[in-house]
């Protein structure tokens, strides 16, 4: 069994290098890999890589994720998020491989307060969201057997994340201002990788071709960035009482307080019931993973 993993050094890709190992031989690439091309900006050579390796599954954890920068680099974002995804899908279809691809809550317009379901109408507000949606559409059009996992607010102990930023600022400032009108569920890269391995194991075992499609994969529950920040600081003080936090206030502010080139969805809630029911999984609440991450970094 060969599994081709792209984006091996990203937050999710790093965890996938661990979680996919029990399934078979993992050929993990990034854009700097030399033996084979793992650069999504070069779709032609990417196709050559798939043909040379002949994997039973492709897991694409690479993406253009600089949301604001994408507004001024739409073609680069489209090449990576849409065109490369389409190439991988068509090449996977040609050799009968499964494709696992990660998408985002940004494919929705963020209206309302209900959790988005997989069949709800999309309406991206940004170039990033539009190019990720185009990637989904190219995959579906290819006819490849696929698992597209839409997720939100991804974090990992490795690399930078929102919690680390809040902890740093809380040790420098007495007052923080954090957005309180965007809702979602912080979701750990560790969880994404583990669920990917579990579901991939199931579909590669055969008899689950009807499982092909889009799934929402997020931790359970919901919060705002402001409440998330408060939770991080409270948990950090419990885990590490000596932490020199000087912040005494985490002010709740509106999205407009921090203007950005790309518009963010205010409602990023995703309903994960389809995934849980189809694969018999129980996803944890978002606080579980955040606490584990904090225990690791503190």
C-alpha positions in Angstrom: 0.0 0.0 0.0 1.4 3.4 -1.1 0.1 6.7 0.2 1.2 9.9 -1.4 1.1 12.8 1.1 1.5 16.4 -0.1 2.2 19.3 2.2 4.2 17.2 4.7 5.5 20.1 6.8 2.3 22.1 7.3 0.4 21.8 10.6 -1.9 19.0 9.3 0.7 17.4 7.1 3.2 17.0 10.0 0.5 15.1 12.0 -0.4 13.1 8.9 3.1 11.8 8.6 2.5 10.2 12.0 -1.1 9.0 11.6 -0.8 7.5 8.2 2.2 5.3 9.0 0.2 2.2 10.1 -1.6 2.1 6.7 1.4 1.5 4.5 4.3 3.2 2.9 3.9 7.0 3.1 5.7 9.0 0.4 5.7 12.5 2.0 6.5 15.5 -0.1 6.5 19.3 0.1 7.4 21.9 -2.5 11.1 21.5 -1.8 11.2 17.8 -2.3 13.8 16.7 -4.8 13.2 13.1 -5.8 9.6 13.8 -6.8 7.7 17.1 -7.3 5.5 18.1 -4.5 5.0 21.7 -5.6 1.3 22.6 -6.2 2.5 25.6 -8.3 3.7 23.1 -10.9 0.6 20.9 -11.7 2.3 19.3 -14.7 5.1 17.8 -12.8 2.7 17.0 -10.0 0.9 14.8 -12.4 4.2 13.1 -13.3 4.7 12.4 -9.6 1.4 10.6 -9.3 2.1 8.5 -12.4 5.6 7.6 -11.2 4.5 6.6 -7.6 1.2 4.9 -8.5 -0.3 5.3 -5.0 -3.5 3.7 -3.7 -4.3 7.0 -2.0 -3.3 10.6 -2.3 -3.7 12.9 0.8 -3.4 16.6 -0.1 -2.6 18.6 2.9 -1.0 21.4 0.9 -2.9 24.7 0.2 -2.5 28.4 -0.3 -3.7 29.6 3.1 -2.6 33.2 3.3 -6.2 34.5 3.3 -5.5 38.2 3.0 -2.5 37.8 0.6 -4.7 35.8 -1.7 -6.7 39.0 -2.5 -3.6 40.3 -4.3 -2.4 37.0 -5.6 -5.6 35.4 -6.9 -3.9 33.4 -9.7 -1.3 31.8 -7.4 -4.1 30.9 -4.9 -6.2 29.4 -7.8 -3.3 27.4 -9.1 -2.6 25.8 -5.7 -6.1 25.5 -4.3 -8.1 24.7 -7.4 -6.0 23.7 -10.5 -3.5 21.5 -8.6 -6.4 19.8 -6.7 -8.0 19.1 -10.1 -4.9 17.6 -11.5 -4.5 15.3 -8.5 -8.1 14.3 -8.8 -7.9 13.4 -12.5 -4.6 11.5 -12.0 -6.0 9.7 -9.0 -9.1 8.8 -11.0 -7.0 7.4 -13.8 -5.2 5.0 -11.6 -8.2 4.1 -9.3 -6.8 5.8 -6.2 -8.7 7.6 -3.5 -8.1 11.3 -2.9 -8.3 13.0 0.5 -8.4 16.8 0.3 -8.9 19.5 3.0 -11.3 22.4 2.5 -12.6 25.2 4.6 -15.6 26.9 6.2 -14.7 29.9 4.0 -16.7 28.3 1.2 -19.8 29.7 3.0 -20.9 33.3 3.3 -21.0 33.2 7.1 -24.7 34.3 7.4 -27.1 33.1 10.0 -26.4 31.2 13.2 -27.1 27.6 12.3 -24.2 25.2 11.7 -23.6 24.7 8.0 -24.4 21.3 6.5 -22.5 19.7 3.6 -25.4 20.3 1.1 -26.0 24.0 2.1 -25.5 26.6 -0.6 -22.0 28.0 -0.8 -21.1 31.6 -1.2 -17.4 32.5 -0.5 -16.6 36.0 0.5 -12.9 36.0 -0.4 -10.5 34.8 -3.1 -9.2 32.1 -0.7 -12.7 30.8 -0.1 -13.6 30.9 -3.8 -10.4 29.1 -4.9 -11.0 26.4 -2.2 -14.6 26.0 -3.5 -13.2 25.7 -7.1 -10.9 22.9 -5.8 -13.8 21.0 -4.4 -15.7 21.4 -7.7 -12.8 20.2 -9.8 -12.4 17.1 -7.6 -16.1 16.3 -7.8 -16.1 16.8 -11.6 -13.2 14.3 -12.1 -15.2 11.3 -10.9 -12.4 10.3 -8.5 -13.3 8.5 -5.3 -12.7 11.2 -2.7 -13.0 12.4 0.8 -13.2 16.2 1.1 -12.9 17.4 4.7 -14.1 20.9 5.4 -12.7 22.2 8.6 -12.2 25.5 10.5 -9.9 27.4 12.9 -7.1 24.9 12.6 -4.3 24.9 15.2 -1.3 22.8 16.2 1.3 22.8 19.0 3.9 23.0 16.3 4.3 26.4 14.6 2.3 29.5 15.3 -1.3 29.6 16.3 -4.0 31.9 17.9 -3.5 30.5 21.4 0.3 31.2 21.3 -0.3 34.7 20.1 -2.8 35.4 22.9 -0.4 34.0 25.5 2.4 36.2 24.3 0.3 39.3 24.1 -1.2 38.6 27.6 2.3 38.7 29.0 3.0 42.1 27.3 -0.3 44.0 27.6 -2.8 44.7 30.4 -5.7 44.9 27.9 -6.4 42.8 24.9 -9.1 43.4 22.2 -10.4 40.3 20.5 -13.2 39.8 18.0 -16.4 38.4 19.5 -18.8 38.2 16.6 -17.2 35.4 14.6 -18.3 31.9 15.6 -16.6 28.6 15.0 -14.8 25.6 16.5 -11.1 25.5 17.1 -9.9 22.2 15.6 -6.6 20.5 16.2 -4.3 19.3 13.4 -3.9 16.1 15.5 -7.6 15.4 15.3 -7.8 16.1 11.6 -4.9 13.7 11.0 -6.3 10.9 13.2 -9.7 11.0 11.6 -8.2 11.1 8.1 -6.3 7.9 8.9 -9.3 6.2 10.4 -11.6 7.0 7.5 -9.0 6.3 4.9 -8.4 2.8 6.4 -12.1 2.2 6.1 -12.5 3.2 2.5 -9.3 1.5 1.4 -10.6 -1.7 2.9 -13.3 -1.8 0.1 -17.0 -1.7 0.0 -17.3 2.0 0.8 -17.3 3.6 -2.6 -20.6 5.2 -1.7 -18.8 7.1 1.1 -17.1 9.3 -1.5 -18.0 13.0 -0.9 -17.8 16.1 1.3 -17.7 15.9 5.1 -17.5 18.5 7.8 -14.6 17.6 10.2 -14.4 19.9 13.2 -14.3 19.6 16.9 -17.7 19.8 18.6 -19.1 22.9 20.2 -18.8 26.5 19.3 -17.1 29.7 20.5 -15.9 33.1 19.4 -12.3 34.3 19.1 -12.8 36.4 22.2 -14.2 33.5 24.3 -11.5 31.2 22.8 -8.9 33.7 24.1 -10.4 33.9 27.5 -10.5 30.1 27.7 -6.8 29.9 26.7 -5.7 32.3 29.4 -7.8 30.6 32.1 -6.5 27.2 31.2 -2.9 28.4 30.9 -3.0 29.9 34.4 -4.3 26.5 35.7 -1.6 24.5 33.9 1.2 26.9 34.7 0.3 29.2 37.7 3.7 31.0 37.5 3.0 32.2 34.0 3.5 36.0 34.1 0.2 37.1 32.6 -0.4 40.8 33.0 -3.6 41.1 30.9 -6.6 42.0 33.1 -9.1 42.5 30.4 -10.0 40.8 27.1 -12.3 43.3 25.5 -15.0 42.0 23.1 -14.9 43.9 19.8 -16.7 43.6 16.4 -15.0 42.4 13.3 -14.9 45.9 12.0 -12.3 46.8 14.7 -9.7 44.9 12.7 -10.1 45.7 9.0 -8.6 43.1 6.7 -8.2 42.8 2.9 -10.3 39.5 2.9 -13.7 39.4 4.4 -14.2 36.7 7.1 -17.3 34.7 7.6 -19.0 35.5 10.9 -20.7 32.1 11.1 -18.1 29.3 10.7 -20.1 26.7 12.6 -20.0 23.4 10.7 -22.3 20.4 11.5 -20.2 17.2 11.7 -23.1 14.8 12.1 -22.7 13.2 8.6 -19.1 12.2 9.2 -19.8 10.8 12.7 -22.7 8.8 11.5 -21.2 7.5 8.2 -17.9 6.3 9.9 -19.2 5.6 13.4 -16.9 8.3 15.0 -17.3 10.4 18.1 -15.6 13.8 17.7 -14.4 15.5 20.9 -15.4 19.0 22.0 -13.0 21.8 21.1 -11.9 22.4 24.7 -10.3 18.9 24.9 -7.8 19.5 22.1 -7.0 23.0 23.2 -6.2 21.9 26.7 -3.9 19.2 25.3 -2.2 21.6 23.1 -1.6 24.1 26.0 -0.2 21.3 28.2 2.2 20.5 25.4 3.5 24.1 24.8 3.6 25.4 28.4 
